């Protein structure tokens, strides 16, 4: 798995900026995506995919301990739909 630090090293090497600057840009970029999705906007990165907020419908579920049926309320979920270019790598 590759984390933010490793990505920052690679971006810094390719762009000629410091790792600290690259890490700050990556973190700011990701924060902007999350902020826009929280506002209800879709973020479309052409050739990569779409970040969006989806509504999961209310449903009934079963408590595994007691076997009682409980109601799970509707909730918002963060979703990513990859583009065709990366979907089947």
FENSULTA-V486847 format. One record per residue. N is the residue number from 0. RES is the residue in three letters. NEAR is the number of other C-alpha atoms within 8 Angstrom. D_CENTER is the distance of its C-alpha to the mean C-alpha in whole Angstrom. Layout:
BEGIN
n->N res->RES near->NEAR d_center->D_CENTER
n->N res->RES near->NEAR d_center->D_CENTER
END
This chain:
BEGIN
n->0 res->UNK near->2 d_center->16
n->1 res->UNK near->5 d_center->15
n->2 res->UNK near->6 d_center->14
n->3 res->UNK near->8 d_center->14
n->4 res->UNK near->7 d_center->18
n->5 res->UNK near->8 d_center->18
n->6 res->UNK near->10 d_center->16
n->7 res->UNK near->13 d_center->18
n->8 res->UNK near->10 d_center->21
n->9 res->UNK near->8 d_center->21
n->10 res->UNK near->11 d_center->20
n->11 res->UNK near->13 d_center->23
n->12 res->UNK near->8 d_center->25
n->13 res->UNK near->6 d_center->24
n->14 res->UNK near->6 d_center->24
n->15 res->UNK near->6 d_center->27
n->16 res->UNK near->9 d_center->25
n->17 res->UNK near->7 d_center->25
n->18 res->UNK near->10 d_center->23
n->19 res->UNK near->7 d_center->22
n->20 res->UNK near->9 d_center->22
n->21 res->UNK near->13 d_center->19
n->22 res->UNK near->12 d_center->17
n->23 res->UNK near->8 d_center->18
n->24 res->UNK near->8 d_center->16
n->25 res->UNK near->10 d_center->13
n->26 res->UNK near->8 d_center->13
n->27 res->UNK near->8 d_center->14
n->28 res->UNK near->8 d_center->12
n->29 res->UNK near->8 d_center->8
n->30 res->UNK near->8 d_center->10
n->31 res->UNK near->8 d_center->11
n->32 res->UNK near->10 d_center->8
n->33 res->UNK near->8 d_center->7
n->34 res->UNK near->8 d_center->11
n->35 res->UNK near->11 d_center->11
n->36 res->UNK near->14 d_center->9
n->37 res->UNK near->8 d_center->11
n->38 res->UNK near->6 d_center->14
n->39 res->UNK near->8 d_center->14
n->40 res->UNK near->9 d_center->13
n->41 res->UNK near->10 d_center->12
n->42 res->UNK near->10 d_center->10
n->43 res->UNK near->8 d_center->12
n->44 res->UNK near->7 d_center->12
n->45 res->UNK near->6 d_center->15
n->46 res->UNK near->8 d_center->16
n->47 res->UNK near->10 d_center->12
n->48 res->UNK near->11 d_center->10
n->49 res->UNK near->12 d_center->9
n->50 res->UNK near->13 d_center->6
n->51 res->UNK near->12 d_center->8
n->52 res->UNK near->13 d_center->10
n->53 res->UNK near->8 d_center->12
n->54 res->UNK near->8 d_center->15
n->55 res->UNK near->8 d_center->16
n->56 res->UNK near->7 d_center->20
n->57 res->UNK near->9 d_center->22
n->58 res->UNK near->8 d_center->24
n->59 res->UNK near->8 d_center->27
n->60 res->UNK near->8 d_center->26
n->61 res->UNK near->8 d_center->29
n->62 res->UNK near->9 d_center->29
n->63 res->UNK near->6 d_center->29
n->64 res->UNK near->4 d_center->32
n->65 res->UNK near->5 d_center->34
n->66 res->UNK near->7 d_center->33
n->67 res->UNK near->7 d_center->33
n->68 res->UNK near->8 d_center->31
n->69 res->UNK near->8 d_center->29
n->70 res->UNK near->8 d_center->27
n->71 res->UNK near->8 d_center->23
n->72 res->UNK near->7 d_center->22
n->73 res->UNK near->9 d_center->20
n->74 res->UNK near->8 d_center->16
n->75 res->UNK near->8 d_center->13
n->76 res->UNK near->8 d_center->10
n->77 res->UNK near->9 d_center->6
n->78 res->UNK near->8 d_center->6
n->79 res->UNK near->8 d_center->6
n->80 res->UNK near->7 d_center->10
n->81 res->UNK near->10 d_center->11
n->82 res->UNK near->11 d_center->14
n->83 res->UNK near->7 d_center->17
n->84 res->UNK near->9 d_center->18
n->85 res->UNK near->9 d_center->15
n->86 res->UNK near->7 d_center->15
n->87 res->UNK near->5 d_center->19
n->88 res->UNK near->4 d_center->19
END
